[in-house]
Amino acid sequence: MEVSELLNNYEKGERDFAGADLRGANLSGAILIGVNLSGANLSGANLSRAFLTKATLKGAQMHRTNLSFAKMGETKLSGADLTKANLSGAFLVKAKLPRAKLSGANLSGANLRSAVLWNANLCSADLQLVNLLGANLTGANFKWANLYGAKLN
């Protein structure tokens, strides 16, 4: 799917783009509030500073996706593959990330307050200065993760 097609259809009111192939797409700063990209391939895409509040990205492929400073409050990311994704400075308050793969992801400075991260794989993730206050971390894997300065209580 072409970026222009997605944005035009979104502007016309369409919200369901489940399974879309957007590998390497440049959606930096795009406003996609409430969009459904479940099972979409966003590997290598640029979504920096995008507005993805209340979006559904369940099972999405987001390997090496740039989500730096993206607004993702209440976004559903269960089972999403965010391996080596850049989420530095991202706003993920009340986001749902159960079983998400965040191995090697950069989450430095991200706000994950009250996020659901049960059984998430955060192995080798950079969590410097991340806000995890009130987050559900049941069964999360933090092996080799950098938690320097993280807010955990």
N, C-alpha and C positions, 0 to 999 in steps of 0.2 A: 504494500500500500504506500502510495506517495504521501508525503507530509502535507502537501497542499490539499489533497483529497480528504485526509483526516480532519484538518482544520476547517475546511469548507463545510463538511458534513456535521461537524460538531457545532459550528455556528448556526446551522439550520435546525439544531435541536437533537440530532442523533447523539446518543451516548454509548451505544454498545459497539465496541470494536474488538470484541473477544477474538483471540487467535490471530490478530493482525501481525504482519511481518514488517517491523519497523527497525530492523537492524541498521545501526549506524545513523539513524535519523537525527536531524538537528531540530529539537523541540525546546530549545533554550528559551525560557521565559514564557512558554505557552500557557494559556489558561485552559485547563482541562478538568475543572471541578466536577466531581461525580462521574467521571468517565469510567467505563468498564473495559479494561485491557487484560482481562483474565486470559492466561495462556498465551499472551502475546510474546513475540520475540523482540525485545528491546536491547539486545546485546550490543554494547558499544555505542548506544544512543546517547545524545547529549540532552538531558532534561534539567540542566542546571537552572536554578531560579524559576522552575516551572511551578504552577499552582495545580496540585494534584489532591487537594483536600477532598476527603470522602470518596476517593477513587477506589476501584477494585482492581487489584493486580495479582489476584490469586494464581499461583503457579506460573507466573510470568518469568521468562528468561531475561535476566538483567545483568548478565556477566559483563563486568567492566563498564557498566552504565554510569554516566556522570549525573548524579542527583545532588550535587553540592548546592546548598542553600535552597533546596526545593521545599515547598510548603506541602506537607503530606499528613496533616493532622487528620486522625480518624480514618486513614487509608488502610485497606485490607490487603495484606501482603502474605497471607498464609501460603506456605510452600513455595514462595518465590525464590529464585536462585539469584542472589545478589553477591555472588562470589567476586571479590576484588572490585566491587562497585565503590564509587566515591560518594559518600553521604556526609561529607564534612559540612558542618553548619546546617544540616537539614533539620526541619521542624517536623518531628514525628510524634507529637503529643497524642496520646490515646490511639496510636496506630496498632494494628493487629498484625503481628509477625510470627505466629506459631509455626514451627517447623521450617522457618525461613533459613536459607543458607547464606550466611554473612561471613564466611571464612575469608580472611584476608581483606575484608572491607575496611574502608577508611570512614569511621564515624566520629572523628575528632570534633568536639564541640557540638555534636548533634543533641537535640532536645528530645529525649525518649521518655519524658515524664508520663507515667501511667500507661506506658505501652505494654502490650502483651507479647512476651518473648519466650514463652514456654517451649522447651525443646528446640530452640533456635541454635544454630551452629555459628558461634562467634569465635571459633578457633583462629588465632593469629590476627584478630581484628584490632584495629587501632581505635580505642575508646577513650583517648585522652580528653579530659575535661567534659566528657559526656554527662548529661543529666539523666539519671535512671531513677529518680525519686518516684516511689509508688509503682514502679514497673513490676510486672509479674515475670520473674526470671526462673520459674520452676523448670528444672531439667535443662537449662541453657548450658551450652558448652563454652567456657571461657578459657580453655587451654591455650596457653601462650599469648593470650590477649593482653594488650597494653591498657591498663586501667588507671594510669597515672592521672591524679587530680579528678577522677570521676566522682560524681555525687551518687552515693549508693544508699544512704539511709533515709 
